[in-house]
């Protein structure tokens, strides 16, 4: 035992900030000095194939900033690289922990993990207290009048907004002072290389987008060539470096359309929570009968941005190079994979999970199922985006395409790997056959 004074622990996960943090706010009211903790989870990191993973790098850099801020107050951040189970054994051996405070995570793995950690801490007589922080309304708070979960976005959003009117946006701002934090220094902080990862430099989007971006969001959000057409906040929302409460409050006054995008985020979280089977299968089970072609060579061309459809190829190359893809383009490339190539949406979902900086299981799953027509609130299966007309409408000058596919006008650019009309007829026949049980 290296520290015999009783402390409270704030376990940071998807809330990597020291401001407006619900669990940290509660920990600071506990009456014990607070130690902030983060665990690089081996269960998760062991599944990552790319060792220069931008997301791990972003987390590591963000933790450095948090550590520096705590150091300035005479405290420190304890960082473990281990399984959560072993990490908590280490922590309980080092400190006399009176309470553990953390913010709730609603994904299936996270819920299972927290149940295990809660049981372990209970065996040590340590209360494990969790709080709402990464959403405005968590699963169970926005329900139909009969108490059942919504499966359609529009009525969900109406109830969400109605409930919001009765609950003004709040904050959990508690001044961080040295007398509330554990006075300690020189704590664990593993290097990226020690965890088997490498630096992956990239341009981190601004934490607070300009008001003008949100104010003009409705007019600019569909045009991928516009550098400031969207908020680029997905990464910050994913890891909680931004407060959803503060962001939703800004959106309410600046852009009702952007606020609805935040509601979509919560809608998909609610769906995954109430219907966890969607992680592996279609929400509409009958779509699991679709006879996917699943041609690995065609999938590889899609991954590399070599389909012969400029909008699709631009999106995939942007994703591979930056970890970002414009939302309009995400819909186009997802529709192309599932509808034009008849490749299982789960293949595309997994690829996005590997590449997207802002990968979020519920949103990624929900949007892929939407594109494939098999989700809870999906585009109808007979909607097949035409990549050419999408490009003409949303990249009329070809600026976005030329940026990512500079050879688009040359003989080097491949011919379309499938003709749109033929592909549409093929996918409609495949879907009809599956849905009719033929």
C-alpha positions as CSV (number, residue, x, y, z in Angstrom):
1,X,0.0,0.0,0.0
2,X,1.6,3.3,-1.1
3,X,-1.1,5.6,0.1
4,X,-3.1,5.2,3.4
5,X,-5.3,8.3,3.2
6,X,-8.9,7.6,2.0
7,X,-9.6,8.9,-1.5
8,X,-12.4,9.0,-4.1
9,X,-11.7,8.0,-7.7
10,X,-13.1,9.5,-10.8
11,X,-12.8,7.0,-13.6
12,X,-12.6,8.8,-17.0
13,X,-13.7,6.9,-20.1
14,X,-15.8,8.6,-22.8
15,X,-15.6,11.9,-21.0
16,X,-12.0,13.1,-21.4
17,X,-12.4,16.6,-20.0
18,X,-12.2,18.3,-16.6
19,X,-15.1,20.8,-17.2
20,X,-18.8,20.1,-17.0
21,X,-18.1,16.5,-16.1
22,X,-20.9,14.9,-14.1
23,X,-18.9,12.1,-12.4
24,X,-16.0,14.5,-11.6
25,X,-18.5,17.0,-10.2
26,X,-19.9,14.3,-7.9
27,X,-16.5,13.1,-6.9
28,X,-15.4,16.6,-5.9
29,X,-18.4,16.7,-3.5
30,X,-17.4,13.5,-1.8
31,X,-15.3,15.1,1.0
32,X,-12.3,13.0,0.0
33,X,-9.3,14.0,-2.1
34,X,-10.1,13.0,-5.7
35,X,-7.8,10.9,-8.0
36,X,-8.6,10.9,-11.7
37,X,-8.0,7.6,-13.5
38,X,-7.9,6.3,-17.1
39,X,-7.5,2.7,-18.3
40,X,-6.2,1.8,-21.7
41,X,-8.3,-1.3,-22.0
42,X,-6.4,-4.3,-23.4
43,X,-9.7,-6.0,-24.3
44,X,-10.3,-3.1,-26.8
45,X,-6.8,-2.3,-27.9
46,X,-5.9,-5.9,-28.7
47,X,-8.5,-5.8,-31.4
48,X,-7.1,-2.8,-33.2
49,X,-5.1,-3.8,-36.3
50,X,-3.6,-0.4,-37.1
51,X,-0.8,0.4,-34.7
52,X,-0.6,4.0,-35.8
53,X,-4.2,4.3,-34.8
54,X,-5.3,7.9,-34.8
55,X,-7.9,7.4,-32.1
56,X,-5.4,5.9,-29.6
57,X,-3.1,8.7,-30.4
58,X,-5.8,11.3,-29.8
59,X,-6.7,9.8,-26.5
60,X,-3.1,9.7,-25.5
61,X,-2.5,13.3,-26.4
62,X,-5.8,14.4,-24.6
63,X,-4.7,12.6,-21.5
64,X,-1.4,14.4,-21.6
65,X,-3.3,17.7,-21.5
66,X,-5.5,16.5,-18.6
67,X,-2.4,15.3,-16.8
68,X,-0.7,18.7,-17.3
69,X,-3.8,20.5,-16.0
70,X,-3.9,18.3,-12.9
71,X,-0.2,18.7,-12.4
72,X,-0.6,22.5,-12.3
73,X,-3.0,21.9,-9.3
74,X,-0.5,19.7,-7.5
75,X,-2.3,16.5,-8.5
76,X,-1.9,13.9,-11.2
77,X,-3.6,11.4,-13.5
78,X,-3.2,7.7,-13.0
79,X,-3.2,5.9,-16.3
80,X,-3.2,2.1,-16.6
81,X,-2.6,-0.1,-19.6
82,X,-4.3,-3.4,-18.7
83,X,-7.6,-5.1,-18.6
84,X,-10.1,-3.2,-16.4
85,X,-10.2,-6.1,-14.0
86,X,-6.5,-6.1,-13.4
87,X,-6.3,-2.4,-13.4
88,X,-8.8,-2.1,-10.5
89,X,-6.9,-4.8,-8.6
90,X,-3.8,-2.6,-8.9
91,X,-5.6,0.5,-7.8
92,X,-7.3,-1.1,-4.8
93,X,-3.8,-2.4,-3.7
94,X,-2.3,1.1,-4.0
95,X,-5.0,3.3,-2.4
96,X,-7.7,3.3,0.2
97,X,-10.6,3.9,-2.1
98,X,-13.8,5.0,-0.5
99,X,-15.9,5.7,-3.6
100,X,-15.6,5.3,-7.4
101,X,-17.4,7.7,-9.6
102,X,-17.8,7.3,-13.4
103,X,-20.2,8.3,-16.2
104,X,-22.4,5.7,-17.8
105,X,-21.6,4.0,-21.1
106,X,-24.5,2.3,-22.9
107,X,-22.7,0.0,-25.3
108,X,-23.0,-3.8,-24.7
109,X,-19.3,-4.3,-23.9
110,X,-19.2,-1.3,-21.6
111,X,-22.3,-2.4,-19.7
112,X,-20.8,-5.9,-19.2
113,X,-17.5,-4.4,-18.1
114,X,-19.2,-2.1,-15.6
115,X,-21.2,-4.9,-14.1
116,X,-18.0,-6.9,-13.5
117,X,-16.1,-3.9,-12.0
118,X,-19.1,-3.0,-9.8
119,X,-19.2,-6.5,-8.4
120,X,-15.4,-6.5,-7.8
121,X,-15.6,-3.1,-6.0
122,X,-18.6,-4.3,-4.0
123,X,-16.5,-7.2,-2.7
124,X,-14.0,-4.6,-1.5
125,X,-16.9,-2.6,0.1
126,X,-16.3,0.2,-2.4
127,X,-19.5,1.9,-3.8
128,X,-19.5,2.2,-7.6
129,X,-21.6,5.2,-8.6
130,X,-22.5,6.0,-12.2
131,X,-24.0,9.2,-13.8
132,X,-25.5,10.4,-17.0
133,X,-23.0,12.5,-19.0
134,X,-22.5,11.6,-22.6
135,X,-26.2,12.2,-23.6
136,X,-28.9,14.7,-22.8
137,X,-31.4,11.9,-22.3
138,X,-30.3,8.4,-21.7
139,X,-32.1,5.1,-22.6
140,X,-35.3,4.9,-20.6
141,X,-35.8,8.6,-20.4
142,X,-37.5,9.1,-23.8
143,X,-40.2,6.4,-24.2
144,X,-43.6,6.1,-25.8
145,X,-46.6,6.8,-23.7
146,X,-47.0,3.0,-23.2
147,X,-43.4,2.8,-21.8
148,X,-41.9,1.1,-24.8
149,X,-38.9,2.4,-26.7
150,X,-39.3,4.3,-29.9
151,X,-38.1,2.7,-33.1
152,X,-38.8,5.6,-35.4
153,X,-36.8,8.8,-35.3
154,X,-39.4,11.4,-35.9
155,X,-41.7,10.7,-32.9
156,X,-38.6,10.1,-30.8
157,X,-37.2,13.5,-31.7
158,X,-40.6,15.2,-30.9
159,X,-40.7,13.5,-27.5
160,X,-37.0,14.4,-27.0
161,X,-37.7,18.1,-27.7
162,X,-40.8,18.1,-25.6
163,X,-38.9,16.6,-22.7
164,X,-36.1,19.1,-23.2
165,X,-38.6,22.0,-22.9
166,X,-39.4,20.7,-19.4
167,X,-35.7,20.2,-18.6
168,X,-33.4,23.2,-19.4
169,X,-29.8,22.4,-20.2
170,X,-27.8,22.2,-17.1
171,X,-24.1,21.9,-16.2
172,X,-21.9,20.4,-13.6
173,X,-19.2,23.0,-13.2
174,X,-17.3,22.6,-10.0
175,X,-14.1,24.6,-9.6
176,X,-11.0,22.4,-9.7
177,X,-8.9,23.3,-6.7
178,X,-5.9,21.7,-5.1
179,X,-7.7,21.1,-1.8
180,X,-10.2,18.9,-3.6
181,X,-7.7,16.8,-5.5
182,X,-5.3,14.2,-4.3
183,X,-1.9,15.7,-3.8
184,X,0.3,13.4,-5.7
185,X,2.8,13.3,-8.6
186,X,4.8,11.0,-10.9
187,X,2.0,8.6,-11.4
188,X,1.7,5.9,-14.1
189,X,1.5,7.2,-17.7
190,X,2.5,4.5,-20.3
191,X,4.1,5.6,-23.5
192,X,2.3,4.8,-26.8
193,X,5.2,2.6,-27.8
194,X,5.0,0.7,-24.5
195,X,1.4,-0.2,-25.5
196,X,2.5,-1.4,-28.9
197,X,1.2,1.8,-30.7
198,X,2.9,4.5,-32.7
199,X,2.3,8.3,-33.0
200,X,-0.2,9.1,-35.7
201,X,-0.1,12.8,-36.3
202,X,-3.3,14.5,-37.7
203,X,-5.1,17.8,-37.5
204,X,-7.5,17.7,-34.6
205,X,-10.7,19.6,-35.4
206,X,-11.5,22.7,-33.2
207,X,-13.2,21.8,-30.0
208,X,-15.6,24.8,-30.3
209,X,-16.8,25.4,-33.9
210,X,-17.4,29.0,-35.0
211,X,-21.0,30.2,-34.4
212,X,-21.3,30.8,-38.1
213,X,-20.7,27.1,-38.9
214,X,-23.7,26.1,-36.7
215,X,-25.8,29.1,-37.8
216,X,-25.4,28.1,-41.5
217,X,-25.4,24.4,-40.9
218,X,-28.7,23.8,-42.7
219,X,-27.5,25.5,-45.9
220,X,-23.9,24.0,-45.9
221,X,-24.1,20.5,-44.4
222,X,-24.6,18.6,-47.7
223,X,-21.6,20.0,-49.6
224,X,-18.4,18.1,-48.9
225,X,-16.1,20.6,-50.7
226,X,-16.9,23.2,-48.0
227,X,-14.2,23.2,-45.4
228,X,-16.5,24.7,-42.8
229,X,-19.7,23.2,-43.9
230,X,-20.1,20.9,-40.9
231,X,-19.0,21.0,-37.3
232,X,-16.3,18.2,-37.4
233,X,-17.2,17.5,-33.8
234,X,-17.7,13.7,-34.2
235,X,-14.3,12.9,-32.7
236,X,-14.9,15.2,-29.7
237,X,-18.4,13.8,-29.1
238,X,-17.0,10.2,-29.3
239,X,-14.5,10.7,-26.6
240,X,-16.3,13.4,-24.6
241,X,-13.7,16.2,-25.0
242,X,-16.8,18.3,-25.6
243,X,-19.8,18.6,-23.3
244,X,-23.0,17.4,-25.0
245,X,-25.0,19.7,-22.6
246,X,-23.0,22.8,-23.6
247,X,-23.1,21.8,-27.3
248,X,-26.8,21.1,-27.3
249,X,-27.4,24.4,-25.6
250,X,-25.5,26.2,-28.4
251,X,-27.3,24.2,-31.1
252,X,-30.7,25.1,-29.7
253,X,-30.0,28.8,-30.2
254,X,-28.0,28.6,-33.4
255,X,-29.3,25.7,-35.4
256,X,-32.3,23.5,-34.9
257,X,-31.1,21.3,-37.7
258,X,-27.8,20.6,-36.0
259,X,-29.7,19.9,-32.8
260,X,-31.6,17.3,-34.6
261,X,-28.3,15.6,-35.7
262,X,-27.5,15.4,-31.9
263,X,-30.9,13.8,-31.4
264,X,-30.1,11.2,-34.1
265,X,-27.0,10.4,-32.1
266,X,-29.0,9.7,-29.0
267,X,-31.7,7.8,-31.0
268,X,-29.2,5.3,-32.2
269,X,-27.8,4.9,-28.7
270,X,-31.3,4.2,-27.4
271,X,-31.8,1.6,-30.2
272,X,-28.6,-0.3,-29.4
273,X,-29.4,-0.2,-25.7
274,X,-32.9,-1.5,-26.1
275,X,-32.2,-3.9,-29.0
276,X,-28.6,-5.1,-28.5
277,X,-29.0,-7.8,-31.1
278,X,-28.6,-5.1,-33.8
279,X,-24.8,-5.2,-33.1
280,X,-24.8,-8.6,-35.0
281,X,-28.0,-8.7,-37.1
282,X,-30.5,-6.6,-38.9
283,X,-33.1,-4.8,-36.9
284,X,-35.6,-6.1,-39.4
285,X,-34.8,-9.8,-39.2
286,X,-36.2,-10.6,-42.6
287,X,-33.3,-8.7,-44.2
288,X,-30.9,-11.2,-42.8
289,X,-32.2,-13.5,-45.6
290,X,-30.7,-11.3,-48.4
291,X,-28.3,-13.3,-50.5
292,X,-25.3,-11.0,-50.5
293,X,-22.8,-11.5,-53.3
294,X,-19.8,-10.5,-51.0
295,X,-17.2,-10.5,-53.7
296,X,-13.9,-9.8,-51.9
297,X,-12.2,-8.3,-54.9
298,X,-15.0,-5.8,-55.4
299,X,-15.0,-5.0,-51.7
300,X,-11.2,-4.3,-51.9
301,X,-11.8,-1.9,-54.8
302,X,-14.5,-0.1,-52.7
303,X,-12.1,0.1,-49.7
304,X,-9.3,1.6,-51.9
305,X,-11.5,4.1,-53.7
306,X,-11.2,2.4,-57.1
307,X,-14.8,1.8,-58.1
308,X,-14.9,4.1,-61.1
309,X,-17.6,6.3,-59.4
310,X,-15.8,9.6,-58.5
311,X,-18.0,10.5,-55.4
312,X,-17.6,7.0,-53.9
313,X,-13.8,6.9,-54.6
314,X,-13.3,10.4,-53.2
315,X,-15.1,9.5,-50.0
316,X,-13.1,6.3,-49.5
317,X,-9.8,7.9,-50.2
318,X,-10.6,10.8,-47.8
319,X,-11.5,8.2,-45.1
320,X,-8.3,6.2,-45.6
321,X,-6.1,9.3,-45.6
322,X,-7.7,11.3,-42.8
323,X,-10.1,9.1,-40.7
324,X,-12.9,11.5,-41.7
325,X,-15.7,11.3,-44.3
326,X,-18.4,13.9,-44.9
327,X,-21.8,12.6,-43.8
328,X,-23.5,13.0,-47.2
329,X,-20.6,11.0,-48.8
330,X,-21.0,8.3,-46.1
331,X,-24.5,7.7,-47.3
332,X,-23.4,7.5,-50.9
333,X,-20.5,5.0,-50.3
334,X,-22.7,2.9,-47.9
335,X,-25.5,2.8,-50.4
336,X,-23.0,1.8,-53.2
337,X,-21.5,-1.0,-51.2
338,X,-24.8,-2.5,-50.2
339,X,-27.0,-1.7,-53.2
340,X,-24.6,-1.6,-56.2
341,X,-22.2,-4.3,-55.1
342,X,-24.7,-6.3,-53.0
343,X,-22.1,-6.7,-50.2
344,X,-23.3,-7.2,-46.6
345,X,-23.6,-4.0,-44.7
346,X,-21.6,-5.6,-41.9
347,X,-18.5,-5.6,-44.1
348,X,-18.8,-1.9,-44.6
349,X,-19.6,-1.3,-40.9
350,X,-16.4,-3.1,-39.8
351,X,-14.3,-1.2,-42.3
352,X,-15.7,2.1,-41.0
353,X,-15.1,0.9,-37.4
354,X,-11.4,0.4,-38.3
355,X,-10.9,3.8,-40.0
356,X,-13.3,6.4,-38.6
357,X,-11.9,8.8,-36.1
358,X,-15.4,9.3,-34.7
359,X,-16.3,5.7,-34.8
360,X,-19.2,5.2,-32.4
361,X,-20.8,1.7,-32.4
362,X,-24.5,2.8,-32.2
363,X,-24.2,5.5,-34.8
364,X,-22.1,3.4,-37.2
365,X,-24.4,0.5,-36.8
366,X,-27.6,2.6,-37.1
367,X,-26.4,4.5,-40.2
368,X,-25.2,1.4,-42.0
369,X,-28.5,-0.4,-41.4
370,X,-30.3,2.8,-42.6
371,X,-28.3,2.7,-45.8
372,X,-28.9,-1.0,-46.3
373,X,-32.7,-0.6,-45.7
374,X,-32.7,-3.1,-42.9
375,X,-32.6,-0.8,-39.8
376,X,-35.3,0.4,-37.4
377,X,-35.9,3.7,-39.2
378,X,-34.3,3.0,-42.6
379,X,-34.3,4.3,-46.1
380,X,-36.7,2.0,-48.0
381,X,-34.8,-0.9,-49.7
382,X,-35.8,0.4,-53.1
383,X,-34.0,3.7,-52.6
384,X,-30.7,3.3,-54.4
385,X,-28.6,6.4,-54.5
386,X,-27.2,7.2,-57.9
387,X,-23.6,8.2,-57.2
388,X,-23.4,10.3,-60.3
389,X,-26.4,12.4,-59.6
390,X,-25.3,12.8,-56.0
391,X,-22.0,14.2,-57.2
392,X,-23.7,16.6,-59.6
393,X,-26.0,17.8,-56.9
394,X,-23.7,18.1,-53.9
395,X,-20.3,18.6,-55.6
396,X,-21.4,20.6,-58.7
397,X,-18.0,22.0,-59.5
398,X,-16.2,18.8,-58.8
399,X,-14.0,20.4,-56.2
400,X,-14.3,17.6,-53.6
401,X,-13.8,14.9,-56.2
402,X,-10.7,16.6,-57.8
403,X,-9.1,16.9,-54.4
404,X,-9.3,13.2,-53.6
405,X,-9.4,11.8,-57.2
406,X,-7.0,14.0,-59.1
407,X,-6.8,11.5,-62.0
408,X,-10.6,11.5,-62.5
409,X,-10.4,13.0,-66.0
410,X,-7.5,10.9,-67.2
411,X,-7.2,7.6,-68.9
412,X,-5.8,6.2,-65.7
413,X,-9.1,6.5,-63.9
414,X,-11.0,3.1,-64.0
415,X,-14.3,2.6,-65.7
416,X,-17.4,2.1,-63.4
417,X,-17.2,-1.4,-62.0
418,X,-20.9,-1.8,-62.4
419,X,-23.6,0.0,-64.3
420,X,-26.1,1.9,-62.1
421,X,-29.3,0.7,-63.8
422,X,-28.1,-2.9,-63.9
423,X,-27.0,-2.8,-60.2
424,X,-30.3,-1.3,-59.2
425,X,-32.3,-4.0,-60.9
426,X,-30.1,-6.7,-59.4
427,X,-30.4,-5.5,-55.8
428,X,-34.2,-4.9,-56.0
429,X,-34.6,-8.5,-57.3
430,X,-32.3,-9.8,-54.5
431,X,-34.2,-7.9,-51.8
432,X,-37.6,-8.9,-53.1
433,X,-36.6,-12.5,-53.2
434,X,-35.5,-12.4,-49.6
435,X,-38.5,-10.5,-48.3
436,X,-40.9,-12.7,-50.1
437,X,-39.2,-15.8,-48.7
438,X,-38.6,-17.3,-52.1
